[in-house]
């Protein structure tokens, strides 16, 4: 068996067969208190992929933090092959301040590759890219919806890449979206570096979503099994996923108060009424209609809307696609009845 080299992160040396907690310095607060990115590294003595797990790239998206915590506590992680680099809180400033952004109001997930001498956000992006992403072969970036929105559990990736497609199908989220690579995103820069990266979305900002967290832990473990980083159990039926190639937001036709009729996971046909927007007196009511058949994968979670505001995110499928139209989001409780295979 070939020898495994020690792993170097921020000058710290992690020997094969060991694990380490590493704090990567980012900057200081104006109080002089240091700010560091916490990293947990498990470096097996057995060869295998190097996988990073990242949470809170947007500081108010906290489900990923809990997914990583639960994953690291699983007994099966002791049987790891390869290397797991877990970064539960990438955007530490945003996490402390309950904010999507860093103090300079920039979006970290639109700031890669960053630079050593740019804005604070650019510097964090540069550090994370070079100290974590470039040292891996695969990655899973964990997100939630933006504030005042909610997301159905879903994965996004460049499905034209066979390795990412394999990860996406293994993850087993209810919906798989062939997502375009967005300029400045972690996923795009990781892809350009040859690091196969999947994005998982579930729940809302600043709230734990138990369904999304449990699906996330299952998905991460399933991907690690698929990559042979963890032992594979006896063949079992995978959760069914709906593969979609496009999605779009349906926006408010007027300002007012939304009475939603559709919710996350609702399947709709073209022309179905998703909700009604009315003024406070009910004198003018406008229906919000589905422009195509699909499934609701995201929605606003406050009823007070402005004209043009995003209301429902619809993953589209073609009319007459019987497989898609009969799709149902699998019940986690029913899955639990079959027993966890951790």
C-alpha positions in Angstrom: 0.0 0.0 0.0 1.4 3.4 -1.0 2.4 5.7 1.9 0.1 8.6 2.8 1.7 12.0 3.1 1.0 14.4 6.0 -1.5 17.1 5.2 -0.4 20.7 5.6 -3.1 23.4 6.4 -2.0 26.9 7.4 1.4 25.6 8.5 -0.1 22.9 10.7 1.0 19.3 9.9 -1.6 16.6 10.2 0.0 13.1 10.1 -1.8 10.1 8.6 -4.0 8.3 11.0 -4.7 11.4 13.1 -7.1 14.3 13.4 -6.6 17.9 14.3 -8.4 21.1 15.1 -6.9 24.1 13.2 -7.8 27.8 13.5 -6.9 29.7 10.3 -6.3 33.4 11.2 -8.4 35.8 9.1 -8.2 39.2 10.7 -8.9 41.0 13.9 -12.0 42.8 15.1 -11.5 46.5 15.9 -11.6 45.4 19.5 -8.2 43.6 18.8 -9.9 40.2 19.2 -8.7 37.7 16.6 -11.1 36.1 14.1 -10.2 32.6 12.9 -11.9 30.0 10.7 -12.3 26.7 12.6 -11.3 23.6 10.8 -11.6 19.9 11.8 -9.3 17.6 9.8 -9.5 13.8 9.9 -6.6 12.4 7.9 -6.9 8.6 7.5 -3.8 6.4 7.1 -5.7 4.7 4.2 -5.7 6.3 0.7 -8.9 7.9 -0.6 -10.4 11.2 -1.8 -10.0 14.4 0.1 -13.5 15.9 0.8 -14.3 19.3 2.2 -17.6 20.1 3.9 -18.3 23.8 4.2 -21.1 25.6 6.1 -22.1 29.2 6.7 -20.5 30.6 3.6 -23.4 32.9 4.1 -23.2 33.7 7.8 -27.0 33.4 8.5 -27.4 30.0 6.9 -26.9 27.8 9.9 -28.3 24.4 8.9 -24.9 23.4 7.4 -23.2 24.0 10.7 -25.5 21.4 12.4 -25.1 19.0 9.5 -21.4 19.0 9.9 -21.6 18.7 13.7 -23.8 15.6 13.4 -21.7 14.1 10.7 -18.5 14.3 12.7 -20.3 12.7 15.7 -21.3 9.6 13.7 -19.4 6.4 14.8 -18.8 5.3 11.2 -16.5 8.3 10.7 -13.9 6.3 12.6 -13.8 4.0 9.6 -12.9 6.8 7.2 -10.6 6.3 4.2 -9.0 9.4 2.7 -9.4 12.8 4.3 -12.3 14.8 5.6 -11.8 18.5 6.0 -14.8 20.0 7.9 -15.3 23.8 8.0 -18.6 24.4 9.7 -18.4 28.2 9.8 -16.6 29.8 6.8 -18.0 33.3 7.2 -17.3 33.8 10.9 -18.1 37.6 10.8 -21.5 36.9 9.3 -22.2 34.1 11.7 -21.5 36.3 14.7 -23.7 39.1 13.4 -26.5 36.9 12.1 -25.8 38.3 8.6 -25.5 36.8 5.2 -22.6 39.1 4.5 -19.3 40.2 5.9 -18.9 43.6 7.5 -18.0 45.2 4.1 -21.5 44.0 2.9 -20.1 41.8 0.2 -21.3 38.3 -0.7 -18.6 35.7 0.0 -20.2 33.3 -2.5 -19.7 35.9 -5.3 -16.2 36.9 -4.3 -14.0 33.9 -5.2 -11.1 33.6 -6.0 -10.6 36.7 -3.9 -7.2 38.2 -3.3 -4.6 38.7 -0.5 -4.8 42.5 -0.7 -8.5 43.1 -1.6 -11.5 43.7 0.6 -12.1 41.7 3.8 -14.5 39.4 1.8 -11.9 38.9 -0.9 -9.3 38.0 1.7 -11.5 35.4 3.3 -12.3 33.9 -0.1 -8.6 33.8 -1.0 -7.7 32.1 2.3 -10.5 29.5 2.1 -9.7 28.7 -1.6 -6.0 28.2 -1.0 -6.0 26.6 2.4 -9.0 24.3 2.0 -10.4 23.9 -1.5 -7.2 23.5 -3.4 -6.1 20.7 -1.1 -9.2 18.6 -1.8 -10.5 16.4 -4.6 -14.2 16.8 -3.8 -16.5 19.1 -1.8 -20.0 19.6 -0.5 -21.0 23.2 0.2 -24.0 23.4 2.6 -26.5 26.3 2.3 -30.0 27.4 3.2 -32.4 29.9 1.6 -31.8 33.6 2.0 -33.6 35.5 4.8 -37.4 35.4 4.6 -37.4 32.4 2.2 -37.5 28.7 2.6 -36.0 26.0 0.4 -37.0 22.4 -0.2 -34.0 20.1 0.3 -32.2 20.0 -3.1 -28.7 19.6 -4.6 -27.2 21.6 -7.4 -24.3 20.8 -9.5 -22.9 20.7 -13.0 -24.4 17.4 -14.1 -22.4 17.4 -17.3 -19.5 16.4 -15.1 -19.9 12.6 -14.5 -18.3 12.7 -11.1 -20.5 15.5 -9.8 -23.6 13.7 -11.3 -22.5 10.6 -9.4 -22.3 12.6 -6.2 -25.7 14.3 -6.8 -27.5 11.0 -7.4 -25.8 9.4 -4.4 -26.8 12.3 -2.1 -30.5 11.4 -2.5 -32.1 14.8 -2.0 -35.7 15.2 -3.2 -34.6 17.4 -6.1 -31.5 17.5 -8.2 -30.9 20.7 -10.3 -28.4 21.0 -13.1 -27.2 24.4 -11.8 -25.1 26.7 -13.9 -21.8 27.8 -12.5 -22.1 31.4 -11.3 -19.2 33.9 -11.6 -17.5 34.4 -8.3 -19.1 31.4 -6.6 -17.2 28.8 -4.6 -18.6 26.1 -6.9 -17.2 27.7 -10.0 -13.7 28.3 -8.6 -13.6 24.8 -7.2 -14.6 23.4 -10.6 -11.9 25.4 -12.3 -9.4 23.9 -9.9 -10.6 20.4 -10.7 -12.4 19.9 -7.3 -15.7 18.2 -7.9 -18.2 20.2 -5.7 -21.8 19.8 -5.0 -24.1 22.4 -3.3 -26.9 21.4 -0.9 -29.8 23.7 0.0 -32.4 23.2 2.6 -34.5 25.3 5.0 -34.3 29.0 5.8 -31.8 31.5 7.3 -31.3 31.7 11.1 -33.5 28.7 11.7 -32.8 25.0 12.1 -34.8 22.8 9.8 -34.8 19.3 11.2 -35.9 17.7 7.9 -33.3 19.5 6.0 -30.6 18.7 8.5 -31.4 15.0 8.6 -31.5 14.8 4.9 -28.2 16.6 4.7 -26.5 14.2 7.1 -27.8 11.2 5.2 -26.7 12.8 1.9 -23.2 13.6 3.1 -22.7 10.0 4.3 -24.2 8.6 1.1 -21.7 10.6 -1.0 -18.8 9.5 1.2 -20.0 5.9 0.7 -20.2 6.4 -3.0 -16.6 7.8 -3.0 -15.5 4.7 -1.0 -14.5 7.0 1.9 -16.9 5.0 4.1 -17.9 1.3 4.0 -20.9 0.6 1.8 -23.8 -1.2 3.4 -25.9 -3.9 1.8 -27.5 -2.6 -1.4 -30.5 -0.6 -0.4 -33.1 1.4 -2.3 -31.9 5.0 -2.6 -34.3 7.9 -1.9 -35.9 8.9 -5.2 -34.8 12.2 -6.6 -36.4 14.4 -9.2 -33.9 15.6 -11.9 -34.7 19.0 -13.3 -32.8 21.1 -15.8 -34.3 24.5 -15.1 -36.1 26.6 -12.5 -37.4 30.1 -12.1 -38.9 32.4 -9.5 -42.5 33.5 -9.8 -42.8 37.2 -8.7 -45.5 39.3 -7.1 -47.8 40.9 -9.7 -48.6 43.7 -7.3 -47.8 44.8 -3.7 -50.0 43.5 -1.0 -50.6 40.6 1.3 -50.0 37.0 0.0 -52.4 34.2 0.8 -50.3 31.2 -0.3 -52.0 28.1 -1.6 -48.8 26.2 -2.6 -46.1 25.2 -0.2 -42.7 23.5 -0.4 -43.0 20.2 -2.3 -46.3 21.1 -3.9 -46.6 19.8 -7.5 -48.3 22.3 -9.8 -49.6 22.2 -13.4 -49.5 25.1 -15.8 -52.1 27.7 -14.8 -52.6 26.4 -11.2 -53.2 29.2 -8.7 -50.2 29.4 -6.3 -51.7 32.1 -4.2 -53.5 35.4 -4.2 -52.0 38.9 -3.5 -54.5 41.4 -2.2 -54.5 44.9 -0.7 -55.4 45.1 3.0 -59.0 45.9 2.2 -59.4 43.1 -0.3 -60.6 45.5 -3.0 -58.0 44.3 -5.5 -57.0 40.6 -5.6 -54.6 39.1 -8.1 -54.0 35.4 -8.5 -50.4 34.2 -8.9 -50.5 31.5 -11.6 -47.9 28.8 -12.4 -46.4 29.4 -15.8 -45.5 25.8 -16.3 -45.8 22.4 -14.6 -43.3 21.7 -11.9 -42.6 21.4 -8.2 -42.3 24.2 -5.6 -38.7 24.1 -4.3 -38.6 27.6 -2.7 -41.0 30.2 -1.4 -41.2 33.3 0.6 -42.1 32.8 4.3 -43.6 36.2 5.0 -46.9 37.3 3.5 -46.1 41.0 3.0 -44.8 41.4 -0.5 -43.8 44.2 -2.9 -44.5 44.1 -6.6 -41.8 42.1 -8.3 -40.8 40.3 -5.0 -39.9 36.6 -5.3 -42.8 34.4 -4.2 -42.4 30.8 -5.4 -39.4 29.0 -6.9 -40.6 26.4 -9.4 -38.5 23.6 -10.7 -39.9 22.9 -14.1 -40.7 19.6 -15.8 -42.4 19.0 -19.1 -46.2 18.6 -19.3 -47.0 14.9 -19.8 -43.9 13.7 -18.0 -45.7 11.1 -16.0 -42.6 10.1 -13.9 -42.1 13.7 -12.7 -45.8 14.5 -12.2 -46.2 11.4 -10.0 -43.1 12.3 -7.9 -43.6 12.6 -4.2 -41.0 13.8 -1.6 -40.2 10.8 0.5 -41.2 10.8 4.1 -38.2 10.7 6.4 -40.2 9.1 9.1 -41.0 6.2 6.8 -37.4 6.0 5.8 -36.4 5.8 9.4 -38.7 2.9 9.9 -36.3 0.9 7.6 -33.4 1.9 10.0 -30.5 4.2 9.6 -27.6 2.6 7.7 -24.9 4.7 9.4 
